[in-house]
Amino acid sequence: MERAKPYRSLSLEAQIMNADAIHAALGLTFTAIWLLVGQILVANRQDC
């Protein structure tokens, strides 16, 4: 006999994907800011 697949609503699926997209966007934003601040700090240190 086949096993029944657990029911997942489409709205729940959309919320999960939306959370993944937000998480990825926040991670990329944090990385970009981290690299920018690092570049500024390194440039300031070399000027002295």
Rosetta silent file (secondary structure, phi, psi, omega in degrees, C-alpha in Angstrom):
SEQUENCE: MERAKPYRSLSLEAQIMNADAIHAALGLTFTAIWLLVGQILVANRQDC
SCORE:     score description
SCORE:     0.000 S_00000001
   1 L     0.000  143.723  178.391    0.000    0.000    0.000 S_00000001
   2 L   -78.544  144.622  176.315    1.114    3.510   -0.744 S_00000001
   3 L   -84.763  136.564  178.649    1.774    5.843    2.109 S_00000001
   4 L   -73.883  136.438  177.384   -0.204    9.055    2.119 S_00000001
   5 L   -76.712  141.238  178.131    1.901   12.177    1.827 S_00000001
   6 L   -63.839  140.505 -177.368    1.481   14.634    4.663 S_00000001
   7 L   -77.486  128.550  173.877   -0.711   17.559    3.664 S_00000001
   8 L  -127.659  126.295 -179.643    1.025   20.908    3.343 S_00000001
   9 L   -72.271  154.157  179.614   -0.945   23.959    2.408 S_00000001
  10 H   -66.655  -33.093 -179.937    0.337   26.151   -0.390 S_00000001
  11 H   -66.869  -37.046  177.231    0.355   29.174    1.899 S_00000001
  12 H   -65.393  -42.357  178.225    2.664   27.358    4.336 S_00000001
  13 H   -61.079  -41.839  179.514    4.950   26.415    1.451 S_00000001
  14 H   -66.029  -38.806  178.657    4.992   30.046    0.294 S_00000001
  15 H   -64.939  -40.167  179.436    5.795   31.254    3.822 S_00000001
  16 H   -64.311  -45.621  179.818    8.711   28.827    4.099 S_00000001
  17 H   -65.979  -36.459  178.324   10.146   29.919    0.744 S_00000001
  18 H   -64.549  -41.275  177.903    9.598   33.560    1.665 S_00000001
  19 H   -64.243  -39.320  177.507   11.509   33.055    4.926 S_00000001
  20 H   -64.087  -40.656  179.691   14.355   31.384    3.017 S_00000001
  21 H   -65.931  -41.675  178.481   14.502   34.294    0.568 S_00000001
  22 H   -64.947  -42.536  179.890   14.565   36.847    3.393 S_00000001
  23 H   -61.666  -43.807  178.660   17.255   34.885    5.212 S_00000001
  24 H   -64.334  -42.405 -179.765   19.413   34.727    2.060 S_00000001
  25 H   -64.381  -41.888  177.835   18.926   38.444    1.376 S_00000001
  26 H   -64.655  -39.366  178.417   19.897   39.353    4.943 S_00000001
  27 H   -63.647  -43.323  179.217   22.976   37.145    4.740 S_00000001
  28 H   -67.366  -39.177  178.346   24.110   38.729    1.480 S_00000001
  29 H   -63.608  -45.901  179.094   23.459   42.229    2.820 S_00000001
  30 H   -59.926  -43.070 -179.867   25.427   41.528    5.988 S_00000001
  31 H   -62.970  -43.292 -179.590   28.325   40.124    3.938 S_00000001
  32 H   -63.269  -43.581  179.217   28.380   43.155    1.633 S_00000001
  33 H   -65.914  -41.030  178.999   28.389   45.586    4.580 S_00000001
  34 H   -58.832  -45.663  179.845   31.072   43.536    6.350 S_00000001
  35 H   -66.863  -39.243  178.952   33.329   43.683    3.279 S_00000001
  36 H   -63.904  -46.985  178.798   32.700   47.409    2.784 S_00000001
  37 H   -62.741  -39.785  177.894   33.535   48.253    6.390 S_00000001
  38 H   -61.184  -41.578  178.518   36.642   46.070    6.157 S_00000001
  39 H   -63.977  -40.956  179.327   37.811   47.940    3.060 S_00000001
  40 H   -64.407  -44.382 -179.717   37.290   51.287    4.801 S_00000001
  41 H   -64.401  -41.209  179.595   39.214   50.162    7.893 S_00000001
  42 H   -66.370  -41.562  178.607   42.119   48.816    5.839 S_00000001
  43 H   -63.501  -41.053  178.764   42.287   52.003    3.757 S_00000001
  44 H   -66.482  -35.831 -179.465   42.300   54.161    6.890 S_00000001
  45 H   -69.295  -34.629 -178.209   45.051   52.098    8.476 S_00000001
  46 H   -76.524  -22.218 -179.218   47.297   52.430    5.405 S_00000001
  47 H   -71.268  -28.921 -174.767   46.863   56.235    5.281 S_00000001
  48 L   -70.306    0.000    0.000   48.521   56.754    8.676 S_00000001
